[in-house]
Amino acid sequence: MHPLVSGGPLKHRYRLEQLHFHWLSEHAVNGIKYPMEIHFVHVRADLTVNQALHRKDGLAIISVFGNVQSELEDSDLHMSEVMTHVPKLMRAGNRLSGVLLDMTKLLNVDKSSYYTYAGSLTSPDCNEAVTWIIFTSPIFLTDAQYRMFANIGIVRHNFRSLQRVNQQVVYMPVETKVKVPQIVQFFVDVGKAVTDFFKNFGTFMANGIHGR
């Protein structure tokens, strides 16, 4: 059974298909990239993957930044469960089956504070089919954990370079107190823009993104 996500800027329910990691991050905030970015790739629940790739609202990708700290409390070890499997995936083509992950640790962020925009996949064919939801607060991993990712296979970094904005507009809830990223265009009247965009979602500010 696939986990489902709905709410916020999403007009449909979406099922989780896969998650993957990028280092460095593929998005930047105020021109600065995070060490890591995790993508939770969702497909519209009423569509196949192939159908979703050809619909502007076919995919929803929830993105969580990862930041590095040298010392972390046990309660902040968001990546510990994932890291137990990484040593078995160091070579191209390595696969694991029957692995269960507690994804709540990877999503242990403020879900009411996020950027959202209509965009594309970051890998070929770069289909313009994605509603991006990028949480503003990161999870944390240690220096040793990050170095382990950096040593996977022959790829030291696996991110797409920043792209031109191409008239996309990035929205965020009006209560979010985060500086506007320099890499996006923004409406002057942020409050009105966000209110209009989310007018069909009267409870999203109170509840944020939620799974079912």
Beta strands, then each sheet from edge to edge (+ up, - down):
strand 1: 4-7
strand 2: 10-22
strand 3: 28-29
strand 4: 32-33
strand 5: 36-44
strand 6: 59-68
strand 7: 114-119
strand 8: 130-135
strand 9: 139-141
strand 10: 210-211
sheet 1: 7+ 8- 6- 5+ 2- 1+ 10-
sheet 2: 3+ 4-
sheet 3: 7+ 8- 6- 9-
end
